[in-house]
Amino acid sequence: MATAPALDPAASPSRQWLPRHVLITPSALGWDHGRAIAERVSRLGVDIVELPSDRVKLDLSDDPKRQYAQAKATLAVVVAPPSKRKLQPIAPSADWRVDLAEGCPAHCAYCYLAGSLKGPPITRVYANLPEILDEMPRHLGQGTITSRSATRAHEGTTYEASCYTDPLALEHLTGSLSALVEYFGGWEADAQLRFTSKFSAVDPLLRVAHNGRTRMRVSLNPKPYARFEGGTSPVAQRVAAMRRMAEAGYLVGLTIAPIIAAPGWEAAYAGLIDDVARALDGLAPDLTVELITHRFTEGSKAVLDSWYPGSALDMGPDGRAQKRTKFGSIKHVYDRDTMRALRGFFEREIARKLPFARILYWT
């Protein structure tokens, strides 16, 4: 096995989120997994408030900035209701979405969850893991994204665990992702688990019997844009984590997202792809690439402006076009010329520097 390249000292140790407030509902305490989460959190020195009912309610400040900060510092251990356990298609990534949690501790100025999730941005983790796992077998072979795709059918039925959360960001608190990886590792089925992360604390996963049925993708942006990704692991850590996962036999991938067409983007993203190529030198793993350009709705922009006033992230009208979503809302995407330039650049750079990589989609 090839020797990993020397890493920047700044790439270690991994950054891990520690909530200031942990709330747990009576129903969550009725599950073994909920009690295990409470024990993990307690060992980390965080006080737990046992709620009198299953309603999660914070005594929040009237000031929007303080309200956001209080909510983002809170973890709630709850039970996922049937509506949250029901698997939904998640194009273009995977056949089905499986949620271990809702919300994320990071502070990304482009957050995809802004405007999608209702209420204060509390991170909720689910205690009823057995019920979540029970949903998956009945969907085997029923998807339309990979299981019936001419180019991706070899992936089998795919299940995405990163739609409404970053599960790796919460793993030290919950253990849910390791349990899910282990489930897939022991599931004798034509199925694959997928998750993507802007965090790098992969140590717990390296010990799990995954049997090559999980693909971990790192979500990346160049260092010049790191200021838009507050609270996440540095890019060097994420890239190093991907190599460690590949060495441990995991399928790996890149989620380059959101691609930001700011001045100097060509040099910034060329450098990022160079960094990935150096990190994977000597491995040539089964590597996929997902390319997702920056977009927003008026609703998400309003939420993000309230969360991060004064952000330098450009969400103005110049260079943008409007696109209607399947739900009828309007999304602001880059205009046709910008999209064409971006796509051509990434396809050329990836083919040249990562010739073993497979681009799954562009959006």
C-alpha positions in Angstrom: 0.0 0.0 0.0 1.3 3.4 -0.9 2.5 5.7 1.8 0.3 8.7 2.4 1.8 12.1 1.5 3.0 14.3 4.4 0.2 16.5 5.7 0.1 20.1 6.7 0.3 20.2 10.5 -2.8 22.3 10.4 -4.7 19.3 9.2 -4.8 17.7 12.6 -6.6 17.1 15.0 -10.1 16.8 13.6 -12.5 19.6 14.6 -15.6 18.3 16.4 -18.7 20.1 17.4 -19.7 20.2 21.1 -23.2 21.6 21.7 -23.8 23.9 24.6 -27.3 22.6 25.2 -28.6 19.1 24.8 -32.3 18.4 25.1 -33.8 14.9 25.2 -37.4 13.9 24.9 -39.2 11.2 27.0 -39.8 9.1 23.8 -36.1 9.3 22.9 -35.2 8.0 26.3 -37.4 5.0 25.6 -35.0 3.8 22.9 -31.6 2.1 23.6 -30.0 4.3 21.0 -31.4 7.4 22.6 -30.0 6.4 25.9 -26.6 5.6 24.3 -26.5 9.1 22.8 -27.3 10.6 26.2 -24.4 8.6 27.7 -22.0 9.7 24.9 -22.9 13.4 25.4 -22.6 13.1 29.2 -19.1 11.7 28.9 -18.2 14.7 26.9 -19.2 16.9 29.8 -22.3 18.4 28.4 -25.4 18.7 30.6 -28.6 17.1 29.4 -32.0 18.5 30.0 -34.8 15.9 30.0 -37.8 17.5 28.6 -41.3 17.0 30.2 -42.8 16.2 26.8 -41.8 15.4 23.3 -42.2 19.0 22.2 -38.8 20.7 21.6 -39.0 24.3 22.6 -36.2 26.7 23.4 -36.5 29.9 25.4 -35.0 32.0 22.6 -33.9 35.6 22.6 -36.0 38.2 20.6 -32.8 39.3 18.8 -32.5 37.3 15.5 -28.7 37.0 15.7 -28.8 35.7 19.3 -31.7 33.4 18.4 -29.7 31.9 15.6 -26.6 31.4 17.8 -28.7 29.7 20.6 -30.4 27.4 18.2 -27.1 26.4 16.4 -25.6 25.5 19.8 -28.4 23.2 20.7 -28.7 19.4 20.1 -32.1 17.7 20.6 -32.4 14.0 20.8 -35.9 13.1 19.5 -37.8 10.3 17.8 -38.3 10.5 14.1 -42.0 10.4 13.3 -43.3 8.2 10.4 -43.3 11.2 8.1 -39.5 11.6 8.7 -38.8 7.9 8.3 -40.6 7.6 5.0 -37.9 7.3 2.3 -38.0 9.8 -0.5 -36.2 9.9 -3.9 -33.1 12.1 -3.8 -32.1 12.9 -7.4 -29.5 13.1 -8.7 -27.5 11.6 -5.9 -29.3 8.4 -5.0 -32.4 6.3 -5.1 -33.5 7.0 -1.6 -32.9 9.5 1.3 -32.4 8.1 4.7 -32.3 10.6 7.6 -30.3 10.0 10.8 -30.8 13.6 11.9 -32.1 17.0 10.8 -29.9 20.1 10.9 -26.2 20.7 10.9 -23.7 22.4 13.3 -21.7 24.1 10.6 -22.1 27.8 9.7 -22.0 27.8 5.9 -23.0 31.1 4.3 -24.7 29.2 1.4 -26.4 26.6 3.6 -28.7 24.4 1.6 -30.9 23.8 4.6 -31.8 27.5 5.0 -35.4 27.9 4.0 -35.9 24.1 3.7 -36.2 23.4 7.4 -38.8 25.2 9.5 -38.1 27.0 12.8 -34.9 27.8 14.6 -31.9 25.8 13.2 -31.7 23.3 16.1 -29.9 20.0 15.2 -32.2 17.1 15.9 -30.8 13.5 16.0 -33.0 10.5 16.0 -33.1 7.9 18.7 -35.3 5.3 17.0 -32.6 4.0 14.8 -34.1 0.5 14.5 -37.3 1.9 13.0 -35.2 3.9 10.5 -33.3 0.8 9.5 -36.5 -1.2 9.0 -37.6 1.2 6.3 -34.8 0.3 3.9 -35.3 -3.3 2.8 -38.8 -2.7 1.4 -37.3 -0.1 -1.0 -34.6 -2.4 -2.3 -34.7 -2.4 -6.1 -37.4 0.2 -6.2 -35.4 3.3 -7.0 -35.1 5.2 -10.3 -31.8 7.1 -9.9 -29.2 4.3 -9.8 -30.9 1.0 -9.6 -32.5 1.6 -13.0 -29.8 3.6 -14.5 -27.7 2.3 -17.4 -24.6 4.0 -16.2 -25.0 3.6 -12.4 -26.9 0.3 -12.1 -23.8 -1.4 -10.7 -24.2 0.7 -7.6 -27.4 -1.1 -6.8 -30.1 0.6 -4.8 -28.5 3.6 -3.2 -29.4 5.3 0.0 -28.2 8.8 0.8 -27.6 9.8 4.4 -26.6 13.4 3.9 -29.7 15.2 2.7 -30.7 17.1 5.8 -27.6 16.8 7.9 -23.9 16.1 7.9 -23.8 12.7 9.7 -20.1 12.7 10.2 -20.3 16.0 12.0 -22.5 14.3 14.6 -20.9 10.9 14.8 -18.9 11.5 18.0 -22.2 12.4 19.7 -24.5 9.8 18.2 -22.7 6.7 16.8 -25.6 6.6 14.3 -23.4 6.7 11.1 -21.2 3.8 12.3 -24.3 1.8 13.0 -25.7 2.5 9.6 -22.4 1.6 7.9 -22.3 -1.6 9.9 -25.9 -2.4 8.8 -25.0 -2.1 5.2 -21.8 -4.0 5.7 -23.9 -7.0 6.9 -26.8 -6.6 4.5 -26.4 -9.2 1.8 -28.2 -7.1 -0.8 -27.4 -5.2 -4.0 -27.4 -1.9 -2.1 -25.0 0.9 -1.2 -24.9 3.6 1.5 -23.7 7.1 0.5 -22.9 10.1 2.7 -21.0 13.3 2.1 -19.3 15.5 4.7 -17.4 18.7 5.3 -15.9 17.2 8.4 -12.9 14.8 8.8 -13.3 12.8 12.0 -13.4 9.4 10.3 -11.7 7.4 13.0 -14.8 5.6 14.3 -15.7 4.5 10.7 -12.2 3.0 10.1 -13.0 0.2 12.6 -16.4 -0.7 11.1 -16.9 -3.8 8.9 -18.3 -1.9 5.9 -17.5 -4.6 3.3 -17.2 -2.1 0.6 -20.9 -1.1 0.7 -20.5 2.5 1.7 -19.2 5.4 -0.3 -17.9 8.4 1.6 -17.6 11.6 -0.3 -15.9 14.7 0.9 -17.6 18.0 0.2 -14.9 20.5 -0.9 -14.3 24.0 -1.9 -10.9 25.8 -2.4 -9.2 27.4 0.6 -10.0 31.0 -0.7 -13.7 30.2 -0.2 -13.2 28.6 3.3 -14.6 31.7 4.9 -18.0 30.7 3.6 -17.8 27.3 5.5 -17.6 28.3 9.2 -17.2 25.6 11.8 -16.2 22.9 9.3 -12.9 21.0 9.1 -10.1 22.6 7.0 -9.9 21.4 3.4 -6.6 19.7 4.0 -8.2 17.6 6.8 -11.1 16.6 4.6 -8.8 15.5 1.7 -6.6 13.5 4.2 -9.7 11.9 5.6 -10.8 10.7 2.1 -7.4 9.1 1.6 -7.7 7.3 5.0 -11.1 6.0 4.1 -9.9 4.8 0.7 -7.0 3.0 2.4 -9.5 1.3 4.7 -11.4 -0.1 1.7 -14.2 2.4 1.5 -15.6 3.6 -1.8 -14.8 7.4 -2.0 -15.8 10.5 -3.8 -15.7 14.2 -4.2 -18.7 16.5 -3.9 -17.4 19.8 -5.2 -20.1 22.1 -3.8 -21.2 24.7 -4.1 -19.1 25.7 -7.1 -18.7 29.5 -6.7 -18.0 31.5 -9.8 -16.2 34.3 -8.0 -13.2 36.2 -9.5 -10.2 33.9 -9.7 -12.3 30.7 -9.6 -10.3 28.9 -12.3 -7.0 29.1 -10.3 -8.8 28.3 -7.0 -10.5 25.1 -8.3 -7.5 24.0 -10.3 -5.5 24.2 -7.1 -8.1 22.2 -5.3 -8.1 19.4 -7.9 -4.3 19.4 -7.7 -4.5 18.9 -3.9 -6.9 15.9 -4.3 -4.6 14.4 -7.0 -1.6 14.7 -4.7 -3.5 13.2 -1.7 -4.6 10.2 -3.8 -1.2 9.6 -5.4 -0.5 5.9 -5.5 -4.1 4.8 -4.8 -6.2 5.4 -7.9 -9.3 4.4 -5.9 -12.9 3.9 -7.1 -13.5 7.7 -7.1 -16.7 9.5 -8.1 -17.2 13.2 -8.6 -20.4 15.2 -8.1 -20.4 18.8 -9.3 -23.0 21.2 -7.8 -23.0 24.9 -8.7 -24.2 27.5 -6.2 -27.9 28.3 -6.3 -30.5 29.8 -4.0 -34.1 30.8 -3.7 -35.5 34.0 -2.5 -36.6 32.3 0.7 -33.2 30.8 1.4 -31.5 34.1 0.6 -33.7 35.9 3.1 -32.8 33.4 5.8 -29.1 33.4 5.0 -29.0 37.2 5.0 -30.5 37.2 8.5 -28.1 34.5 9.7 -24.9 36.0 8.1 -25.5 39.7 7.5 -22.6 41.3 5.6 -21.5 38.0 4.1 -19.2 38.4 1.0 -20.9 35.6 -0.8 -22.4 37.0 -4.0 -26.2 36.4 -4.2 -26.9 39.3 -6.5 -28.7 39.2 -9.8 -25.7 39.7 -12.1 -24.7 36.5 -14.0 -27.8 34.6 -12.8 -30.7 33.0 -14.5 -34.0 31.7 -13.0 -34.9 28.1 -13.0 -38.2 26.6 -11.8 -38.0 23.7 -9.4 -40.2 20.6 -9.5 -42.1 22.1 -6.6 -42.8 25.3 -8.6 -40.5 27.6 -6.8 -37.9 29.8 -8.5 -34.2 29.0 -8.1 -31.4 31.4 -9.0 -28.6 29.6 -10.8 -25.7 30.9 -12.9 -26.5 32.0 -16.4 -25.9 29.8 -19.5 -22.5 31.2 -20.4 -21.2 30.9 -16.8 -22.5 27.4 -16.5 -20.9 26.4 -19.8 -17.5 27.8 -18.8 -17.7 26.1 -15.4 -18.7 22.7 -16.7 -16.1 22.7 -19.5 -13.3 23.6 -17.0 -14.2 20.9 -14.5 -14.6 18.2 -17.1 -11.2 19.0 -18.6 -9.3 19.4 -15.2 -10.8 16.2 -13.7 -10.1 14.1 -16.9 -6.5 15.4 -16.9 -5.6 15.2 -13.2 -7.9 12.5 -11.9 -8.2 10.2 -14.9 -9.6 7.3 -12.8 -12.5 9.4 -11.5 -16.1 9.1 -12.7 -18.3 12.2 -12.9 -21.7 11.2 -11.8 -23.6 14.4 -12.6 -23.4 18.2 -13.1 -26.1 20.5 -11.7 
